[in-house]
Amino acid sequence: MTVGEMTERSERPVVLDGPFTTRQLLRIDEAMRTADRATGLVFSIYVGALEEPIREHAERLHRQLAEPDRGVLVALSPNQRRLEVVTGAEARRRIPDRDAKLAALSMVAAFGGGDLAGGIVAGLDQLASRAKLAR
């Protein structure tokens, strides 16, 4: 398996050969679990190449989730320097596009400083915080 392949069993991407250490993967996984529990939504991360058009590819990945209506997908392609946040219908009611864009901007700032894992964790926290407010 390569970075970014998704599994049906857990809705979570499986990363075997990627840019993260085991410790970073554990931090990201814990951030996703915390966001899931706090909001009732399902957060997923994809890290890997995104085909053109980028947004459409991210939306296709989002539709593959077990619960796309409640899903929030953060799709990141470090080599292409691209990031997409895709929300399902229920998630979008609680995380408006404006707030998703603000979370994306904070992630990009961290990525620019070389901190992929920290950026993802911070972005998940920001997205979850917004979703909790809208409950």
VENMO-V289239 format. One record per helix or strand of 3 or more residues. SS is the DSSP state (H for helix, E for strand). FROM is the first residue (numbers start at 0). LEN is the number of residues. If there is no record, write none. Layout:
[[SS FROM LEN] [SS FROM LEN]]
This chain:
[[H 21 18] [E 41 6] [H 53 10] [H 67 3] [E 70 7] [E 81 6] [H 88 6] [H 96 16] [H 115 18]]
